Amino acid sequence: KGQTLRWNALDGEKIAGETMDEDETDPKAAKKFEPLVFDTLSIGELTTYIVELKEEISRAEAAIDAKRSFRESAQDVFRG
């Protein structure tokens, strides 16, 4: 890893830091979903798992909505 400068998006300051490995910046290298083996889980554990998955789905949907909104705002700026 080497040194690099990056911008702090919140206050515009330059920050020195280490460069990331390629796999850390590659969105395709993101951790893949690993399904659980249900055979050893109790009904309560499965119920909790479902609740956690639904919360994660809601979080992902909110991220999608935010990205779409940002993209639309950016497109409006360039359409001017």
C-alpha positions in Angstrom: 0.0 0.0 0.0 1.2 3.5 -0.8 0.4 6.9 0.6 -2.2 9.1 -1.0 -4.2 12.3 -0.4 -7.9 12.2 -0.3 -10.6 14.8 0.3 -12.8 14.8 3.4 -16.2 15.3 1.8 -17.7 16.9 4.8 -15.3 19.8 5.3 -13.1 19.8 2.1 -9.8 19.1 3.9 -7.1 17.0 2.4 -6.3 13.9 4.5 -3.2 11.7 4.1 -3.8 8.1 4.1 -2.9 4.7 2.7 -4.1 3.7 -0.7 -6.6 0.9 -0.7 -5.9 -2.5 -2.2 -7.7 -3.1 -5.5 -10.1 -5.6 -4.0 -11.1 -3.0 -1.4 -12.2 -0.5 -4.1 -13.8 -3.0 -6.5 -17.5 -3.1 -5.9 -17.7 -6.6 -7.5 -15.3 -7.8 -4.7 -17.9 -7.0 -2.1 -18.7 -9.9 0.2 -21.3 -12.2 -1.3 -24.3 -13.3 0.6 -23.7 -16.6 2.4 -26.9 -18.5 3.0 -27.2 -20.3 6.4 -27.7 -24.0 6.9 -31.1 -24.1 8.5 -30.9 -27.7 9.8 -29.2 -26.7 13.0 -31.3 -23.5 13.7 -34.3 -23.4 16.1 -37.6 -21.8 15.1 -36.7 -18.8 17.3 -33.3 -18.4 15.6 -34.9 -18.7 12.1 -37.5 -16.1 13.1 -34.7 -13.7 14.3 -32.8 -14.4 11.1 -35.9 -13.4 9.0 -36.3 -10.2 11.0 -32.6 -9.3 10.4 -32.9 -10.0 6.7 -36.0 -7.8 6.4 -34.2 -5.0 8.2 -31.2 -5.4 5.8 -33.5 -5.4 2.8 -35.1 -2.1 4.0 -31.6 -0.7 4.5 -30.6 -1.7 0.9 -33.8 -0.2 -0.5 -33.2 3.1 1.3 -29.7 3.2 -0.1 -31.1 2.6 -3.6 -33.6 5.4 -3.1 -30.9 7.7 -1.9 -28.6 6.9 -4.9 -31.5 7.4 -7.4 -32.4 10.7 -5.8 -28.7 11.8 -6.0 -28.4 10.7 -9.6 -31.6 12.6 -10.5 -30.4 15.7 -8.8 -27.1 15.5 -10.7 -28.9 15.0 -14.0 -31.1 18.1 -13.3 -27.9 20.2 -12.8 -26.5 19.2 -16.1 -29.8 19.5 -18.0 -29.9 23.1 -16.6 
